Amino acid sequence: MKKLFRLVSVIVSSLALLLVLTACGSKPLADQNVVTRAKQSNTITWGVKADTKLFGLMDVKNSQIKGFEVDMAKALTKQILGPKGKADFVQVTSSTRMPLLKNGNIDAIMATMTITPERLKQVDFSRSYFDAGQSLLVKNGSPIKNVKDLNKNGATVLGVVGSNSVQNVAKFAPKAKVLQLSDYAQAMTALKSGQGEALTTDNGILAGMSVENPGYHLAGGAFTKEPYGIAINKNQPEFKHDLNHALTKVEQSGQYNRILKKWFGNVPGLNYKEMER
Ligand code: GLU
């Protein structure tokens, strides 16, 4: 009888311990409610590019990342958390952004990321905040005038790992060879050193590169549609709602157009007026 009593009490206390552990045990970061956590810390942590002029570029003088997406992330943070809300920035590339989000290192990706059906299987997106399209950057005097020309003589086109631009080349110019670099700074260096005849990604990103490198220009216009969305982990309906609501507020107040003009107002080949909201 004593033995039985001891056995029952061991089982009961083990069960109680299990219950306590389940209740207190911290959920993986990526599964915690982002809005609750952001309100507690008064901070939203954004993954932004640091190699992409106009959208997110590291200013080495003061180690700050600057660009359209950084300003938008700050504006959205203040809409969601109030005027004292803080936006933290973590630098991502096209290939690191998804794992950093999935591991909970960042709350949201705002990094020239196109909303695609494949990505929607893994993450959720806000509605689109910028409409880009894929294009080409070539050296002045290049015989490559559009994406079809990449098929001729098996041209090499440069792109970045983790971007959907490299996959699109296979659809539009299946005979082209693709060389994938790890970020856009390296891809531009590869273009300048003649490792490829063209660099491909979205028109806004290429426009930023051509501002820095006047010997290069965009060729052939946009051959895809690339709507950029803010990527967040799945099962965060409150965060998604708050982001979309904040985006509407930023657009309606005229702040979106001011940020747009600040970054794209003077970029040759881009008509920012067409992108106003
Ligand atoms: N928008 C494209 C993408 O999401 C290209 C830009 C980038 O590499 O981030 O893949």
Residues whose N, C-alpha, C, O or C-beta is under 5 A from the ligand:
A	BS01	LIG	S94 A111 T112 M113 T114 G162 S163 N164 S165 T201 D202 E226
